[in-house]
Structure formats: structure tokens, C-alpha cells
Amino acid sequence: KLDVLTGIEELSVAVRYLGPEGASFDDFPYHQSIVHKSVGDYEVVPGWSEDIGDARRFEDLPPEARDYLELISDHVGVPVVLVGVGPDREQMIWTDEARTHAGAPA
């Protein structure tokens, strides 16, 4: 559902957690007592204002939207394969990563 982010000037993406005493966690903190004392460390990236509803290829997206998806993919360690760009079921982008897996449309 990338389309719901259209029009937001800047997007804040939590990239790690900062815990007490300077601790840094790349993954969700391991214990409830740490979670309650931790805060997100955010990377702020530019948003986009262009309508993306007609995009059907990754390359059709604004550069800021592509950069946002790549940032998410890099941080979670999983390629983005399917991107929703509108409310209709046809408003989907299968990325090149998806085409390497069986069952993805050509």
C-alpha cells in the first residue's frame, strides 16, 4: 500500500532501537523491560507527491518512492516483490525480484 504515503513530505523509518545506557538494537529488543525504556532511531527520507496509481513497473515510481522501498528492503533483509499502488487489485507492481520466483506474472 505505497499509495497511502503519497503526499507526505518526509517519511520517518525506524532503523533501530536505542536503549538505556547507550545500547543499540538492530532487532526488536529482547526483553519487555528493555522495550519500555527504548526509543526508535529514525532515518528521514523525502516523500513524493506524484500520483502512483498508474505505475505498473518499479521504474514508473518516483525516485523517492523507489528509494523508500529500497531502504525498507535493505533494513529487513528481504526483497520487495509486490507493491500496491492503489485500491484496485490491478494496481500492483511485481518487481524484478518477484519475476525470479515461480508464479509471478511476466
C-alpha positions as CSV (number, residue, x, y, z in Angstrom):
1,K,0.0,0.0,0.0
2,L,2.6,2.5,-1.1
3,D,-0.1,4.9,-2.4
4,V,-1.2,5.8,1.1
5,L,2.1,7.5,1.6
6,T,1.7,9.8,-1.4
7,G,1.7,13.5,-0.3
8,I,3.6,13.0,2.9
9,E,6.6,15.4,2.7
10,E,9.0,13.4,4.7
11,L,8.8,9.7,5.8
12,S,10.4,8.6,9.1
13,V,11.6,5.0,9.0
14,A,12.7,3.3,12.3
15,V,16.0,1.6,11.5
16,R,17.0,0.5,15.0
17,Y,16.1,0.9,18.7
18,L,18.1,2.9,21.2
19,G,18.0,1.5,24.7
20,P,19.2,2.6,28.1
21,E,22.8,3.3,28.7
22,G,23.6,3.8,25.0
23,A,22.5,0.3,23.9
24,S,21.6,0.0,20.2
25,F,19.4,-2.8,18.9
26,D,19.1,-3.6,15.2
27,D,16.3,-6.1,16.1
28,F,13.4,-5.6,18.4
29,P,14.7,-5.5,22.0
30,Y,14.8,-8.9,23.6
31,H,13.0,-8.2,26.9
32,Q,10.0,-6.2,27.9
33,S,12.0,-4.2,30.5
34,I,14.3,-3.0,27.7
35,V,11.4,-2.3,25.3
36,H,9.8,0.1,27.8
37,K,13.0,2.1,28.0
38,S,13.9,2.1,24.3
39,V,13.1,4.6,21.6
40,G,13.2,4.3,17.8
41,D,16.1,5.7,15.9
42,Y,14.6,7.1,12.7
43,E,16.0,7.8,9.2
44,V,14.1,10.5,7.5
45,V,13.7,10.3,3.7
46,P,11.9,12.6,1.3
47,G,8.4,11.7,0.3
48,W,6.7,12.2,-3.1
49,S,3.6,14.0,-4.3
50,E,3.1,12.3,-7.7
51,D,0.1,10.1,-8.2
52,I,1.4,6.5,-8.5
53,G,-1.9,4.8,-9.3
54,D,-1.0,4.1,-12.9
55,A,2.5,2.8,-12.2
56,R,2.9,-0.9,-13.3
57,R,6.7,-1.2,-13.2
58,F,9.2,-0.3,-10.4
59,E,10.7,2.2,-12.8
60,D,7.4,4.0,-13.2
61,L,7.5,5.1,-9.5
62,P,9.0,8.5,-8.5
63,P,12.7,8.2,-7.4
64,E,11.7,9.0,-3.8
65,A,9.3,6.0,-3.7
66,R,11.9,3.7,-5.2
67,D,14.5,4.8,-2.7
68,Y,12.0,4.3,0.2
69,L,11.3,0.7,-0.9
70,E,15.0,0.0,-1.3
71,L,15.6,1.4,2.2
72,I,12.9,-0.9,3.7
73,S,14.3,-3.9,1.8
74,D,17.8,-3.2,2.9
75,H,16.8,-2.9,6.6
76,V,14.6,-6.0,6.7
77,G,16.9,-8.1,4.5
78,V,14.1,-9.2,2.2
79,P,13.5,-8.0,-1.3
80,V,10.3,-6.2,-2.1
81,V,8.4,-8.3,-4.6
82,L,4.9,-6.8,-4.7
83,V,3.8,-3.2,-4.3
84,G,0.3,-1.9,-4.0
85,V,-0.2,1.5,-5.7
86,G,-3.9,1.9,-5.4
87,P,-7.2,0.4,-4.1
88,D,-7.9,-1.9,-7.1
89,R,-6.4,-5.3,-7.3
90,E,-4.9,-4.4,-10.7
91,Q,-3.0,-1.6,-9.1
92,M,0.0,-3.7,-8.3
93,I,3.7,-3.8,-9.2
94,W,5.5,-7.1,-9.4
95,T,9.2,-6.1,-9.1
96,D,12.1,-7.7,-10.9
97,E,12.8,-9.6,-7.7
98,A,9.3,-11.2,-8.0
99,R,10.0,-12.4,-11.6
100,T,12.8,-14.6,-10.4
101,H,10.3,-16.7,-8.4
102,A,7.8,-19.1,-9.9
103,G,4.3,-17.9,-10.3
104,A,5.0,-14.2,-10.7
105,P,3.5,-12.6,-13.8
106,A,5.9,-11.8,-16.6
